[in-house]
Amino acid sequence: MVDDRIDFYRRTIAAWLPDRHASVLVVGAEGNDIDVFRDLGFTHVTLLNLDRRGPADLPDGWGFTTGNGHELPFPDATFDAVVTHATLHHCRSPHRALLEMVRVAKRTVIFIEARDSVLMRWAERLGITQSYEATAVFYNGGTRGGVDDTGVPNYVYRWTEREVEKTIATAVPHLRHHFDYRYGLALPQTPDVMRRAPLRAALIRGLRMVAVPLGRILRRQQNLFAARILTPEPGTGLQPWLTRDAEGKPAFDQSWGRSRFLAANELPS
């Protein structure tokens, strides 16, 4: 049986990272991440996880390091691309982890999470999906799988396009980034693993026949959300009200201001 989520992940990476020889950092990497990048033929992949037990038998050219997504142990612009799948919602600060990914990426950041849609909010209210990810902790023996990989179930933080763009614009206000989005559907949801919800689980499986065609019409109401953030090439993408100073740092362009604003001595008293 095809895993909808992993299939969406694989197709997203295949479409958005065509260069299989690019240097890629995968944050929160686990078995599924390894399978996706190995199956697609990537040759330079660094896996990062809080767990110090690294995977065995990695392909040639791959590496593993222990680290926290809130403070990645790499200099700025180390990797061609930085990717994470279903990891940001395990972070105490998803926004901080995302900004760390942007910091260490030369050009491309990709993340896959859930979208904060109207239908997903109703799914939470009806108990069809979780607000706090208790299942991950339960199936890890109650000791890990939650927030920052602890035994405390994490809140499932869901995103919108607008929130992605505001987060980047706030942290990197001098550059104009480019954004792309993809949407997908993964069913059934959480009730499939709940002992006391067999009827609800059966209902969710039945809803698949409706959800799939509906998702093609209402794309943004689906529960899978991929975002790609592209940093401008060096020397490009500066905001129009900025210029570069003698050291190459962003500085306000006074000529831009003079063409648009009254001079200080012209302001009404």
C-alpha positions as CSV (number, residue, x, y, z in Angstrom):
1,M,0.0,0.0,0.0
2,V,1.3,3.4,-0.9
3,D,2.0,5.8,2.0
4,D,0.3,9.0,0.8
5,R,2.5,11.2,3.0
6,I,5.8,9.7,1.9
7,D,4.7,9.6,-1.7
8,F,3.9,13.4,-1.5
9,Y,7.3,13.9,0.2
10,R,9.1,12.0,-2.6
11,R,7.3,13.8,-5.4
12,T,8.0,17.2,-3.8
13,I,11.7,16.6,-3.5
14,A,11.9,15.2,-7.0
15,A,10.2,18.3,-8.4
16,W,11.9,21.0,-6.3
17,L,15.5,19.6,-6.1
18,P,16.4,18.5,-9.6
19,D,20.1,18.5,-8.9
20,R,20.9,15.2,-7.4
21,H,24.5,16.2,-6.7
22,A,23.5,19.3,-4.6
23,S,24.6,19.3,-1.0
24,V,21.5,18.7,1.2
25,L,21.0,18.9,4.9
26,V,18.0,17.0,6.2
27,V,16.9,18.2,9.7
28,G,15.2,15.7,12.0
29,A,16.2,12.9,9.6
30,E,14.9,9.4,10.1
31,G,14.3,6.3,8.1
32,N,11.7,7.7,5.7
33,D,14.1,10.6,4.9
34,I,16.9,8.2,4.1
35,D,14.7,6.2,1.9
36,V,13.4,9.2,-0.1
37,F,16.8,10.7,-0.8
38,R,18.5,7.4,-1.5
39,D,15.7,6.3,-3.9
40,L,16.0,9.6,-5.7
41,G,19.8,9.2,-6.1
42,F,21.1,12.1,-4.1
43,T,24.9,11.9,-3.5
44,H,25.7,14.5,-0.9
45,V,23.3,14.3,2.0
46,T,23.9,15.3,5.7
47,L,21.4,13.9,8.2
48,L,20.8,15.7,11.4
49,N,18.9,14.4,14.4
50,L,18.8,14.9,18.2
51,D,19.3,11.1,18.6
52,R,23.0,10.4,18.9
53,R,22.5,6.9,17.5
54,G,23.3,7.5,13.8
55,P,22.0,5.2,11.0
56,A,24.2,2.5,9.7
57,D,25.2,1.7,6.1
58,L,24.7,5.2,4.7
59,P,25.5,5.7,1.0
60,D,29.0,7.0,0.0
61,G,29.1,10.8,0.3
62,W,26.5,10.9,3.0
63,G,27.0,11.9,6.7
64,F,25.3,12.1,10.0
65,T,25.5,14.6,12.8
66,T,23.8,15.2,16.1
67,G,22.1,18.6,16.5
68,N,19.1,20.6,17.6
69,G,17.0,22.3,14.9
70,H,16.8,25.5,17.1
71,E,20.6,26.0,16.7
72,L,22.1,24.2,13.7
73,P,25.8,23.5,14.1
74,F,26.8,24.9,10.8
75,P,28.0,28.3,9.4
76,D,25.8,30.5,7.3
77,A,25.1,29.2,3.7
78,T,26.7,25.8,4.2
79,F,24.3,23.7,2.1
80,D,22.8,24.1,-1.3
81,A,19.4,23.0,0.2
82,V,18.0,22.3,3.6
83,V,15.0,20.1,4.0
84,T,12.8,18.9,6.8
85,H,9.7,16.6,6.8
86,A,7.2,16.5,9.7
87,T,9.8,17.9,12.1
88,L,9.0,21.6,12.7
89,H,5.9,20.7,14.7
90,H,8.1,18.8,17.2
91,C,10.1,22.0,17.9
92,R,9.4,24.3,20.8
93,S,9.8,27.1,18.4
94,P,9.0,26.0,14.8
95,H,9.7,29.6,13.5
96,R,13.2,29.6,15.1
97,A,14.0,26.2,13.5
98,L,12.8,27.4,10.1
99,L,14.9,30.5,10.3
100,E,18.0,28.3,11.2
101,M,17.3,26.3,8.1
102,V,17.2,29.5,6.0
103,R,20.5,30.7,7.6
104,V,22.5,27.6,6.7
105,A,21.0,27.2,3.2
106,K,22.7,28.9,0.2
107,R,19.6,29.0,-1.9
108,T,16.7,26.5,-1.1
109,V,14.7,25.6,2.0
110,I,11.9,23.0,1.8
111,F,9.6,21.9,4.6
112,I,6.6,19.6,4.7
113,E,4.1,20.0,7.5
114,A,0.3,20.3,7.9
115,R,-1.7,23.3,6.7
116,D,-3.8,25.4,9.0
117,S,-7.0,25.1,6.9
118,V,-10.6,25.5,7.8
119,L,-11.2,21.7,7.3
120,M,-8.2,20.8,9.5
121,R,-9.6,23.0,12.3
122,W,-12.9,21.1,12.1
123,A,-11.0,17.8,12.0
124,E,-9.3,18.8,15.3
125,R,-12.7,19.8,16.9
126,L,-14.2,16.4,15.8
127,G,-11.3,14.4,17.1
128,I,-10.4,13.2,13.6
129,T,-6.9,14.5,14.0
130,Q,-4.7,15.4,17.0
131,S,-4.0,18.8,18.5
132,Y,-1.2,17.3,20.6
133,E,0.7,14.4,19.2
134,A,0.2,11.8,21.9
135,T,0.4,8.8,19.5
136,A,4.1,9.5,18.6
137,V,5.0,9.4,22.3
138,F,2.9,6.3,23.0
139,Y,4.5,4.4,20.2
140,N,8.0,5.4,21.4
141,G,7.5,3.9,24.8
142,G,6.4,7.1,26.4
143,T,9.9,8.5,26.6
144,R,10.5,10.3,23.2
145,G,8.7,11.4,20.0
146,G,7.2,14.6,21.6
147,V,8.4,18.2,21.8
148,D,12.1,18.3,21.2
149,D,12.0,14.5,21.1
150,T,11.0,14.2,24.8
151,G,8.1,12.3,26.4
152,V,5.9,15.4,26.5
153,P,3.4,15.3,23.5
154,N,4.1,18.3,21.2
155,Y,1.4,20.7,19.9
156,V,0.9,20.0,16.2
157,Y,1.7,23.4,14.7
158,R,0.1,23.9,11.3
159,W,1.1,26.6,8.8
160,T,-0.4,28.9,6.2
161,E,1.4,30.5,3.2
162,R,1.0,34.0,4.7
163,E,2.7,32.9,8.0
164,V,5.7,31.4,6.1
165,E,6.2,34.7,4.2
166,K,5.8,36.9,7.3
167,T,8.3,34.8,9.2
168,I,10.9,35.1,6.5
169,A,10.2,38.8,5.9
170,T,10.5,39.6,9.6
171,A,13.9,37.9,10.0
172,V,15.5,38.8,6.7
173,P,13.9,42.1,5.8
174,H,16.6,43.2,3.4
175,L,16.0,40.5,0.8
176,R,13.0,39.6,-1.4
177,H,12.6,35.8,-1.2
178,H,10.6,33.7,-3.6
179,F,8.0,31.2,-2.3
180,D,6.4,28.1,-3.8
181,Y,3.7,25.8,-2.3
182,R,2.4,22.3,-2.9
183,Y,-0.6,20.6,-1.4
184,G,-1.6,16.9,-0.9
185,L,-3.9,14.6,1.0
186,A,-3.0,11.8,3.5
187,L,-5.9,9.7,4.9
188,P,-6.9,8.0,7.1
189,Q,-6.0,10.1,10.1
190,T,-5.3,9.4,13.8
191,P,-8.5,7.4,14.7
192,D,-7.0,4.4,12.8
193,V,-4.7,3.7,15.7
194,M,-7.3,4.4,18.5
195,R,-8.7,1.3,20.2
196,R,-12.0,3.0,21.2
197,A,-12.8,4.7,18.0
198,P,-13.5,1.9,15.4
199,L,-16.6,3.5,14.0
200,R,-14.8,6.9,13.7
201,A,-11.9,5.2,12.0
202,A,-14.2,3.4,9.5
203,L,-15.9,6.7,8.8
204,I,-12.6,8.4,8.0
205,R,-11.7,5.6,5.6
206,G,-15.1,6.0,3.9
207,L,-14.6,9.8,3.6
208,R,-11.6,9.1,1.4
209,M,-13.8,8.6,-1.6
210,V,-15.1,12.1,-1.1
211,A,-11.9,13.8,0.2
212,V,-9.8,12.9,-2.8
213,P,-11.9,14.5,-5.5
214,L,-12.8,17.4,-3.2
215,G,-9.1,18.0,-2.6
216,R,-8.5,18.5,-6.3
217,I,-11.0,21.3,-6.2
218,L,-10.2,22.8,-2.8
219,R,-6.4,22.3,-2.9
220,R,-5.6,24.4,0.1
221,Q,-8.0,22.5,2.3
222,Q,-5.9,19.3,2.1
223,N,-3.8,18.3,5.1
224,L,-0.3,18.1,3.5
225,F,1.5,21.3,2.9
226,A,4.9,21.8,1.3
227,A,6.7,25.2,1.2
228,R,9.8,26.1,-0.8
229,I,11.7,29.3,0.2
230,L,14.3,30.5,-2.3
231,T,17.0,33.0,-1.2
232,P,18.1,35.4,-4.0
233,E,21.4,34.7,-5.7
234,P,24.3,36.7,-4.1
235,G,24.3,40.3,-5.1
236,T,20.6,40.2,-6.1
237,G,17.2,40.5,-4.5
238,L,17.9,43.6,-2.3
239,Q,14.8,45.5,-1.4
240,P,14.3,48.6,-3.6
241,W,14.8,51.1,-0.7
242,L,18.2,49.6,0.2
243,T,21.7,49.9,-1.3
244,R,25.1,48.5,-0.3
245,D,27.6,50.4,1.8
246,A,31.4,50.3,1.4
247,E,31.5,47.0,3.2
248,G,28.8,45.5,1.2
249,K,26.2,45.6,4.0
250,P,22.6,46.7,3.4
251,A,22.0,50.4,4.0
252,F,19.1,52.7,3.4
253,D,19.1,54.4,0.1
254,Q,18.6,58.1,0.8
255,S,18.0,58.9,-2.8
256,W,15.1,56.5,-2.9
257,G,13.7,58.2,0.2
258,R,14.1,61.7,-1.3
259,S,12.2,60.7,-4.4
260,R,9.2,59.6,-2.3
261,F,9.1,61.6,1.0
262,L,9.1,65.2,2.0
263,A,12.4,66.5,3.4
264,A,12.5,67.0,7.1
265,N,12.3,70.8,6.8
266,E,9.3,70.4,4.6
267,L,7.2,68.5,7.1
268,P,4.1,70.4,8.5
269,S,4.9,71.9,11.9
